[in-house]
Amino acid sequence: MVLQCVVGSVEVYVQTARRDYLYRLNSSKEYLFLEALDWRLMQQFSADAVLVVFADKSFETTIYVDSPYRLVTSSSAKFR
């Protein structure tokens, strides 16, 4: 899965089995590549945000992580 914020900005909180990350997408030249086992939360959308999601196959609930690995807190991750 690939995320691109073509207009505006959005924060993407990502948990892998080991670590937490926080990304800010605010340029149409930036792409965020995610694995199926990465749990993610899109948040803090600007009023004009347009987020595009590219995927190589149709969504299947059985191959995506639908719950966080750990408790999500504001201090869980730092921007990368």
C-alpha positions in Angstrom: 0.0 0.0 0.0 1.2 3.5 -0.8 -0.2 6.7 0.5 0.2 10.1 -1.1 -1.3 13.4 0.1 -1.8 15.3 -3.1 -3.2 18.4 -1.5 -2.9 19.7 2.1 -1.4 17.5 4.9 -2.1 14.5 7.0 -0.4 12.6 9.8 0.0 8.9 9.6 0.6 6.9 12.7 2.1 3.5 12.0 2.8 0.6 14.3 4.8 -2.4 13.3 5.2 -5.4 15.5 8.3 -3.8 17.0 8.1 0.0 16.7 5.8 3.1 16.3 6.3 5.8 13.8 4.6 9.1 13.0 4.8 10.6 9.5 3.5 13.9 8.2 2.6 13.9 4.5 2.4 17.4 3.1 3.8 17.3 -0.4 2.5 15.6 -3.5 6.2 14.5 -4.1 6.2 12.3 -0.9 4.9 8.7 -0.8 4.6 6.5 2.2 5.0 2.7 1.5 3.2 0.5 4.1 3.3 -3.3 4.5 0.0 -5.3 5.1 1.2 -6.0 8.6 1.6 -2.3 9.5 -1.3 -1.0 11.5 -2.0 2.6 10.6 -4.1 5.5 11.6 -4.6 8.6 9.4 -5.2 11.7 11.5 -4.9 15.5 11.7 -6.1 16.1 8.2 -5.9 19.7 7.0 -9.2 21.2 5.9 -8.1 20.8 2.2 -6.4 17.4 2.5 -6.8 14.8 -0.3 -5.1 11.5 0.5 -4.7 8.9 -2.2 -4.2 5.3 -1.4 -2.6 2.9 -4.0 -2.9 -0.8 -3.5 -1.9 -3.8 -5.7 -5.0 -5.8 -4.8 -8.5 -5.4 -3.4 -8.9 -4.9 0.3 -9.3 -8.2 2.2 -9.9 -8.1 6.0 -8.0 -11.3 6.5 -4.6 -9.9 5.4 -4.7 -6.5 7.2 -4.0 -5.7 10.8 -7.2 -4.1 12.1 -6.2 -3.4 15.7 -3.1 -1.7 17.1 -0.3 -3.9 18.4 0.0 -1.7 21.5 -1.8 1.1 23.3 -1.7 4.3 21.1 -0.7 7.4 23.0 0.5 10.8 21.8 4.0 10.0 23.0 4.2 6.5 21.4 5.9 7.8 18.3 8.1 10.6 17.0 8.0 12.1 13.6 10.3 10.5 11.0 
